[in-house]
Amino acid sequence: MARGVVRLAPSRTCVSCRTTRDKRDLVRIVRMPDGKVVLDPTGRVAGRGAYLCADGSCWRAAIDKNIIARALRVTLPDELRERLEAGPAATPLHDQGGARGEE
C-alpha cells in the first residue's frame, strides 16, 4: 500500500431498514455452507451473510417480516429466532475479530 493512502472502512446495508453503515456497526447473521445459521460476531465466517443494525427495532422488523430468512434463503432455526427476539442487549454483538484486531 502506498504511503499516505487512507483505507475506508467497509460498509454494508441492513436488510431490515436498508441503511448503509460501517460493517462494524452491524451484526452479521450467516448461513454456512452446511446449512447451519448462526450469528457471526467476527464477520469472517464463510457463507451467505445478512446484516442487521445493532438497533432492536430492526431486529423486530426483520423477524416479523421474515426478512432474514428471505435474505439467507433458509428457514431460521427456533434457537436463532429466540436470540433475535431477545434483542441486541441479550446477545453479545462483537468479538475482537480480524487478523490485526481491527475489524
Backbone hydrogen bonds in HBPLUS format (Angstrom, degrees):
<---DONOR---> <-ACCEPTOR-->    atom                        ^
c    i                          cat <-CA-CA->   ^        H-A-AA   ^      H-
h    n   atom  resd res      DA  || num        DHA   H-A  angle D-A-AA Bond
n    s   type  num  typ     dist DA aas  dist angle  dist       angle   num
A0023-LYS N   A0010-PRO O   2.80 MM  13  5.65 161.4  1.84 154.9 149.4     1
A0012-ARG N   A0021-ARG O   2.91 MM   9  5.77 154.6  1.98 166.4 172.2     2
A0021-ARG N   A0012-ARG O   2.94 MM   9  5.77 160.4  1.98 170.2 171.3     3
A0014-CYS N   A0019-THR O   3.03 MM   5  5.64 162.5  2.06 155.1 155.8     4
A0018-ARG N   A0014-CYS O   2.94 MM   4  4.89 135.0  2.15 128.5 138.7     5
A0015-VAL N   A0051-TYR O   2.84 MM  36  5.95 162.3  1.87 172.5 167.1     6
A0025-ASP N   A0022-ASP O   2.94 MM   3  5.39 157.2  1.99 115.1 122.7     7
A0026-LEU N   A0023-LYS O   3.22 MM   3  5.54 163.4  2.24 113.2 116.0     8
A0027-VAL N   A0052-LEU O   2.73 MM  25  5.19 165.4  1.75 156.5 161.4     9
A0052-LEU N   A0027-VAL O   2.84 MM  25  5.19 153.2  1.91 145.8 154.9    10
A0040-ASP N   A0028-ARG O   2.77 MM  12  5.26 168.8  1.78 159.6 156.0    11
A0029-ILE N   A0050-ALA O   2.81 MM  21  5.29 164.0  1.84 159.7 165.3    12
A0050-ALA N   A0029-ILE O   2.80 MM  21  5.29 147.8  1.90 152.5 163.3    13
A0030-VAL N   A0038-VAL O   2.89 MM   8  5.59 167.3  1.91 169.6 170.6    14
A0038-VAL N   A0030-VAL O   2.99 MM   8  5.59 156.7  2.05 156.3 160.2    15
A0031-ARG N   A0048-ARG O   2.81 MM  17  5.20 162.6  1.84 152.1 156.2    16
A0048-ARG N   A0031-ARG O   3.02 MM  17  5.20 139.1  2.19 152.6 145.1    17
A0032-MET N   A0036-LYS O   2.83 MM   4  5.43 160.9  1.87 170.4 165.4    18
A0035-GLY N   A0032-MET O   2.79 MM   3  5.33 164.2  1.82 125.1 129.1    19
A0058-CYS N   A0055-ASP O   3.13 MM   3  5.72 132.7  2.36 114.8 125.2    20
A0060-ARG N   A0056-GLY O   3.05 MM   4  6.30 161.6  2.09 152.9 156.6    21
A0061-ALA N   A0057-SER O   3.08 MM   4  6.22 167.5  2.10 146.8 150.2    22
A0062-ALA N   A0058-CYS O   2.93 MM   4  6.00 156.9  1.98 145.9 152.6    23
A0063-ILE N   A0059-TRP O   3.09 MM   4  6.32 149.7  2.19 146.1 153.2    24
A0064-ASP N   A0060-ARG O   2.91 MM   4  6.09 173.7  1.91 158.5 160.5    25
A0065-LYS N   A0061-ALA O   2.96 MM   4  5.93 159.3  2.00 149.1 153.7    26
A0067-ILE N   A0062-ALA O   2.92 MM   5  4.82 135.6  2.13 137.3 147.4    27
A0066-ASN N   A0063-ILE O   3.22 MM   3  5.05 157.0  2.28  99.8 106.7    28
A0070-ARG N   A0066-ASN O   3.29 MM   4  6.48 154.8  2.35 142.1 148.8    29
A0071-ALA N   A0067-ILE O   2.93 MM   4  6.15 158.7  1.97 151.0 157.2    30
A0072-LEU N   A0068-ILE O   2.91 MM   4  6.09 155.4  1.97 154.1 160.2    31
A0073-ARG N   A0069-ALA O   2.83 MM   4  5.63 114.3  2.27 131.2 147.0    32
A0074-VAL N   A0069-ALA O   3.05 MM   5  5.18 155.1  2.11 141.6 148.6    33
A0081-ARG N   A0077-PRO O   3.01 MM   4  6.27 163.2  2.03 156.7 162.2    34
A0082-GLU N   A0078-ASP O   2.92 MM   4  6.12 156.6  1.97 151.8 157.0    35
A0083-ARG N   A0079-GLU O   3.11 MM   4  6.41 153.0  2.18 142.2 149.4    36
A0084-LEU N   A0080-LEU O   2.94 MM   4  6.20 155.9  2.00 152.6 158.9    37
A0085-GLU N   A0081-ARG O   2.87 MM   4  6.09 152.5  1.94 146.8 155.0    38
A0086-ALA N   A0082-GLU O   3.01 MM   4  6.19 140.0  2.17 141.4 151.2    39
A0087-GLY N   A0084-LEU O   3.06 MM   3  5.22 142.2  2.21  99.8 110.9    40
A0090-ALA N   A0087-GLY O   3.32 MM   3  5.83 141.5  2.48 109.6 117.9    41
A0091-THR N   A0088-PRO O   3.25 MM   3  5.08 155.7  2.32  98.5 105.8    42
A0101-GLY N   A0098-GLY O   3.31 MM   3  4.87 159.8  2.35  92.7  98.6    43
